[in-house]
Amino acid sequence: MAKKEILTLRIKTLIIIFLLIISLTFLLFNKTGLTRYYQVKKEKEDLYKLKEQKQKELDELKYREQVLQNPNSKEALQIFEKIAREKYEMARPEEEVIKIKEK
């Protein structure tokens, strides 16, 4: 009898361990499991960061638009000068333009 009881106990233990492994696997890897949860959480954080970045860009563009409404202001002239230097490679008469080639 003792051998039968030990065998039955081992079988019950193995069944419980097997069911536990299956349950954990299901919880971790199904469509709504923990791994998917962490993927969605990471995507959400990335989207919030992107939103903040785009909001800063939008605020900067709104500021520039507001400044450029008065083209004779000092700030507007600085923006025009920056655009002329960067986009059109212009310089003042006393300045020398140095171009650096990137590899």
Beta strands, then each sheet from edge to edge (+ up, - down):
end
